[in-house]
Every structure is written in structure tokens, then in C-alpha cells.
Amino acid sequence: MSRIILVLISQLVFILSLFANNDGGKTISATQVENKSDYTSIYVVIDNSLNKLCDSANIWWTSKSMVSDSILNTTSPVYPTYIYEQRINYLNELSPIKFNYNKHVQVYIDAYGLRNRDKLKLVMSKSTYYFPIFEEYLSRYGLPLELKYLAAVESALDPNAISKSGAVGLWQFMKPTGDLFDLRVTSYIDERRDVYKSTDAACRYLKYLFNTFGDWQLALVAYNGGPGTVKKAIARSGGKTDYWELRPYLSNEMQSYVPAFIAMNYLMEYHAEHNIFPEKEFIEAYKTDTIQVFGPLRIAQISQTVNYNLEKLKALNPVYLYSYIPADGKYHPLVLPHELTQIFLDNNEEIYAAQAKDSTIADSVSNDYQVVRKERNNVVYHNVVSGDNFFRLAMRYNCSVAEIYKWNQLPDNYMLKIGDRLKLFVE
């Protein structure tokens, strides 16, 4: 931290020297800045300086230039068992969380490292934004930094992720659990998608679970299935408190959870050895600012004014379900790339004026609603039985009635018959 502060001071001195040398060596004072363009020029210099400071400061992965050609020429490297065991034993020495290697962990190393490589690449690209924020909160609460990989297991670093059970966000909070940690959910806002508030809640919850069980593997599985479920499993097992001994008494999902977490840690730390590198760019956390604003504001209107890609701006502000900041009399956070913050502040009167003229906002905000559904690449067939109807089938398969009609090319007035075979697309 002291090194960063010294670098910042040196950058500030450099910026001041630039302006001291402008206009024949005359220093620009605050009273001499008479219009916004002068302010803008100052912010451009500051932003450029900050970008130089932050470039690659956040890139934790090994550069491809450091990796041998033999690995880079192998699409999916595979190693002998003793290599995996040796590497995971090394990781175990670096963390208070117990890392074991066994066949269950190997299953997830293969699942992530062979069959889901593209997802890992996306996780790595998003990590430049999310991991520094996670690490800040984990450090604040005195928690192991390796827990940052838990969000990768939970949501693949997708703040809009929704599980089949209804858990939402980077840390996959169910609404009742989110309520316990003051994560507000309304028709317009879902703070389970807010990286700062949800990470703070996850840290508090993880600390509570560790204090309850005194073991990180049990705390992790309790995060997945609930502390009550873990306590019942301990009772049924006759008092076993070692996760691997307790594992047969847990649900299938909870049995998979710790192996998946260990495998994710392993592949992130040894990504280069498995030829896994990010392919897409995502903004670094240090290159964003958060400002407090009042609604009503449309994310689309802000995007247009600051001339920034709408989808990228939505990705930085997933907490707003309709990409709309409501007028509820409260301040709300708006995340922007730091070079655009001053542009927004300079034009906020124009933005609010345009918003005030939008008389159709109540009817049209739903057009921006971010309903997140996983790709439906799997086909199943349902044989209609007594009691089936289109509505029940839509609820069962998490789709709409209109989609069932479309997938089966049914006429509008079609009535289901027992024995009908329906084609359905599922996640």
C-alpha cells in the first residue's frame, strides 16, 4: 500500500508539472479555469496517468510469454495423478482452508479444465473487475483470500446468475438469507446483484459459518446447503466433523461442493499449466468510480450522454433490474469508468431534464428488464398424462406457454390430449 501511495504522489507531481509547463511556464490556478473544457483537459491528464498506474496492476495470471510452446500447443493438457496431488498439497500449505486431492476433486478438475474451459476463460477475464473487490472485503473481515474463488463456483462471476432454486447474484443468495444481511430486493432493485453489498454480506455470512463450525470445509458446505443441514448430518453420522467422513450423510449437491471449490482454486492457480487464458477484456476495478445519484434515471440515457457502450454499462450496474434507477427519494450507486465520471457530472442537468420529459417511462422500462436465462441447448420430450395442462408444464420446465406452442408448432386453439409427445428445450 505504501508503494502505491508513493506512486500516486509521484504521478500527481508529474501532472502538476505538466500544467506548470503549459502556457510559457505559467501555472494554472483554480481561479484561472473558466470553463468546462479546461476542467475536462485536467481530468483527461489525470485519467491517462491513472490508467498508466493501473495497467496490468490487476492482472494476476501468468503471461503466455512465460509458458512453454509444448503447453501452448496442447489444447487441454492432462497430467499424472501425482502431479495434481503435489500441486494441491502445495496450495494447502498456502491457505488456512484445507485442500485435499482425491478422485472427487479430480472429477471437477476434469469438468472445469476439459469440458468447461471457455467458462473458466470468461471467469478469468471478469476477475480483473471482481477479484480486487472480493479481496478488499475478505481482508477487511480477516478471511482467507482463496474464498474469492467461491463466487466463481457459485455464479461464474455473473451478477445476474439465477439458480434453479432462486438464488441470485455473484454469491447466490436466496431472498430470505439476503434479508438477514439487509440486501434489499424491490421491483426495480436487487442488491444481491450489487458486487459491494453482496460481497460484504457473503463475508459476514462466511465468518459466521466458520465461527459456528470451526472448520472451513464445513463452513463452505454450510454456505451451500445451510448450517441446519450440516448440523443434522453431523448428528446422523454420530458426531463426525471431518468433511470427507461426513460427506456420505450430505445431499449430492453438498457432496460436490467442496471438491468443486478445491478444483476451481487449483485451476485458477495453475491455469497456465492447463493452457487456460482469458480471451475477452473486462474493465479493471481500479478503472471505475462509484457516484451517488437520485432517480429517475435510465441507464440507456446515461450511456448515450457519456458515449459508452450500453451493455458494458449495464454489466457495471446489474443491481438495477430494468436498467432504471427509481425515484424513491434515496441515493443510489452508479458505477462508471473513471474517465466518464466528470462527463456525467458536467451533463447531469441535461440527463435529468431529458428524463423528466419521458412521460412513457412507467410503460416502457420493462423493455430493458434483464431477465437472465441460461441457454436452452438440451431437448427433452414430455408425454402428456392426466392432469397436465400448458400452464403446469410451463411452470415445470421454466418456460412460457407460448414457447411450448412454438417449439411444437401447435395451432393457437390446440387442446392437449393424453399421450401427446411434446418437445421442450431446457437449460
KAUR-V162251 format. One record per residue. N is the residue number from 1. PHI is phi in whole degrees, 0 to 359 (none if undefined). OMEGA is omega as a letter, one per 40 degrees, with the letter a starting at -180 (NA if undefined). D_CENTER is the distance of its C-alpha to the mean C-alpha in whole Angstrom. Layout:
n->{N;N}
phi->{PHI;PHI}
omega->{OMEGA;OMEGA}
d_center->{D_CENTER;D_CENTER}
//
This chain:
n->{1;2;3;4;5;6;7;8;9;10;11;12;13;14;15;16;17;18;19;20;21;22;23;24;25;26;27;28;29;30;31;32;33;34;35;36;37;38;39;40;41;42;43;44;45;46;47;48;49;50;51;52;53;54;55;56;57;58;59;60;61;62;63;64;65;66;67;68;69;70;71;72;73;74;75;76;77;78;79;80;81;82;83;84;85;86;87;88;89;90;91;92;93;94;95;96;97;98;99;100;101;102;103;104;105;106;107;108;109;110;111;112;113;114;115;116;117;118;119;120;121;122;123;124;125;126;127;128;129;130;131;132;133;134;135;136;137;138;139;140;141;142;143;144;145;146;147;148;149;150;151;152;153;154;155;156;157;158;159;160;161;162;163;164;165;166;167;168;169;170;171;172;173;174;175;176;177;178;179;180;181;182;183;184;185;186;187;188;189;190;191;192;193;194;195;196;197;198;199;200;201;202;203;204;205;206;207;208;209;210;211;212;213;214;215;216;217;218;219;220;221;222;223;224;225;226;227;228;229;230;231;232;233;234;235;236;237;238;239;240;241;242;243;244;245;246;247;248;249;250;251;252;253;254;255;256;257;258;259;260;261;262;263;264;265;266;267;268;269;270;271;272;273;274;275;276;277;278;279;280;281;282;283;284;285;286;287;288;289;290;291;292;293;294;295;296;297;298;299;300;301;302;303;304;305;306;307;308;309;310;311;312;313;314;315;316;317;318;319;320;321;322;323;324;325;326;327;328;329;330;331;332;333;334;335;336;337;338;339;340;341;342;343;344;345;346;347;348;349;350;351;352;353;354;355;356;357;358;359;360;361;362;363;364;365;366;367;368;369;370;371;372;373;374;375;376;377;378;379;380;381;382;383;384;385;386;387;388;389;390;391;392;393;394;395;396;397;398;399;400;401;402;403;404;405;406;407;408;409;410;411;412;413;414;415;416;417;418;419;420;421;422;423;424;425;426;427}
phi->{none;298;294;296;298;297;295;298;298;296;295;296;299;297;298;297;292;298;285;292;268;282;56;70;88;279;278;274;264;299;288;272;276;254;215;295;297;294;300;301;298;297;293;299;297;298;297;298;294;295;299;295;293;273;307;66;293;255;272;268;279;290;289;300;295;266;255;292;297;298;284;297;272;253;300;226;301;233;237;298;305;294;292;301;297;297;294;291;298;295;298;298;287;262;221;287;276;286;251;250;246;200;295;290;292;299;304;278;298;292;296;283;278;249;267;235;297;297;294;295;298;292;301;297;295;286;298;297;270;276;298;299;291;301;296;300;287;299;296;300;265;69;254;300;294;297;294;299;285;296;294;294;291;292;225;55;58;251;294;264;296;230;277;297;272;98;288;229;96;303;255;53;269;288;299;301;292;300;299;298;251;61;272;283;231;231;293;252;230;226;288;294;266;279;298;285;290;289;292;299;295;298;296;296;292;296;295;298;294;293;296;286;257;69;209;290;294;291;297;296;290;290;299;283;249;100;296;297;296;293;297;294;295;298;295;294;279;86;102;290;235;273;306;289;282;280;309;297;266;256;292;302;295;289;294;273;292;293;303;295;295;296;297;296;302;299;289;290;284;245;299;296;294;253;55;246;223;292;246;244;263;224;299;279;302;291;257;236;233;241;240;261;227;261;272;274;215;264;297;297;294;296;304;293;290;270;58;227;307;298;296;292;291;298;297;279;228;288;296;266;297;257;53;219;268;286;266;247;79;244;286;228;284;235;263;224;302;296;285;258;300;292;298;297;296;291;245;294;296;297;296;294;296;295;293;296;278;277;283;258;300;297;272;247;297;296;295;261;298;269;283;259;232;292;297;258;259;256;254;234;239;245;269;293;239;302;99;288;213;299;296;297;294;297;294;294;258;55;218;255;299;299;293;298;300;295;298;251;51;267;292;302;260;290;250;295;233;301;100;301;248;257;270;227;260;232;290}
omega->{a;i;i;i;i;i;i;i;i;i;i;i;i;a;a;i;i;a;i;a;i;i;i;i;i;i;i;i;a;a;a;i;a;a;a;a;i;i;a;a;i;a;i;i;i;a;i;i;i;i;i;i;a;a;i;i;a;a;a;a;a;i;i;a;a;a;a;i;a;i;a;i;i;a;a;a;i;a;i;a;a;i;i;a;a;a;a;i;i;i;i;a;a;a;i;i;a;i;i;i;i;a;a;i;a;i;a;i;i;a;a;a;a;a;a;a;a;i;i;i;i;i;i;a;a;a;i;i;a;a;i;i;i;a;i;a;i;i;a;a;i;a;i;a;i;i;i;a;i;i;i;i;a;a;a;a;i;a;i;a;i;a;i;a;i;i;a;i;a;a;i;i;i;a;i;i;i;i;i;a;i;i;a;i;i;i;a;a;i;a;i;i;a;a;a;a;a;i;i;i;i;i;i;a;i;i;i;a;i;i;i;a;i;a;a;i;i;i;i;a;i;i;a;a;a;a;i;i;i;i;i;i;i;i;a;a;a;i;i;i;i;a;a;i;a;a;a;a;a;i;a;a;i;i;a;a;a;i;i;i;i;a;i;i;a;a;i;a;a;a;a;i;i;i;i;a;i;a;a;i;i;a;i;a;a;a;i;i;i;i;a;a;i;i;e;i;i;i;i;i;i;i;a;a;a;i;i;a;a;a;i;i;i;a;i;a;a;a;a;a;a;a;a;i;a;i;a;i;a;i;i;a;i;a;a;i;a;i;a;a;a;i;i;a;i;a;a;i;i;a;a;i;i;i;a;a;a;a;a;a;a;a;a;a;a;i;a;a;a;i;a;i;i;i;a;a;a;a;i;i;a;i;a;i;i;a;i;i;a;a;a;i;i;i;a;a;i;i;i;i;a;i;i;i;a;a;a;i;a;i;a;a;a;i;a;i;i;a;i;i;a;i;a;i;a;a;NA}
d_center->{26;29;29;26;28;31;30;29;32;34;31;33;36;36;35;38;40;39;40;43;44;44;47;49;48;47;45;43;43;41;44;44;41;42;40;36;36;37;34;32;34;33;29;29;31;29;25;27;28;24;23;26;25;21;21;20;20;16;17;17;18;22;23;25;28;28;28;31;32;33;29;28;31;29;27;26;27;29;30;33;32;33;31;28;29;30;27;25;28;28;24;26;28;25;23;24;22;25;24;26;27;29;29;26;24;25;24;21;21;23;20;18;20;22;21;17;17;16;13;13;14;11;9;11;11;7;8;11;9;7;9;12;11;10;14;15;15;16;19;20;20;21;19;19;16;16;14;11;11;11;7;8;11;9;7;7;3;4;4;8;8;12;14;17;18;16;13;11;7;4;8;10;13;16;18;20;18;16;20;21;18;19;16;18;18;20;21;19;16;14;13;11;8;9;7;11;12;10;10;14;14;13;15;18;18;17;20;22;22;23;26;27;27;28;26;22;22;24;21;18;20;21;17;17;20;22;24;27;27;27;30;31;31;32;35;36;36;38;36;34;31;31;27;29;32;30;28;31;31;27;26;25;21;22;24;21;18;20;21;17;16;19;19;15;16;19;18;16;19;21;19;22;25;23;23;19;18;15;17;15;15;12;13;13;12;16;17;16;17;17;20;21;23;25;25;26;23;22;19;21;24;22;21;25;26;24;24;21;19;18;15;13;14;13;9;10;11;10;11;15;15;18;17;20;20;23;26;26;28;25;23;19;17;17;14;16;17;20;23;22;22;26;27;25;27;30;30;28;32;32;29;30;33;32;29;32;34;32;34;32;29;29;30;27;24;23;23;20;18;15;16;13;15;15;18;21;23;25;28;30;34;35;38;39;41;43;41;38;37;35;33;32;31;29;27;28;26;23;25;27;31;31;29;31;34;33;32;36;37;39;41;40;43;42;43;41;44;44;44;41;39;36;33;29;26;23;20}
//
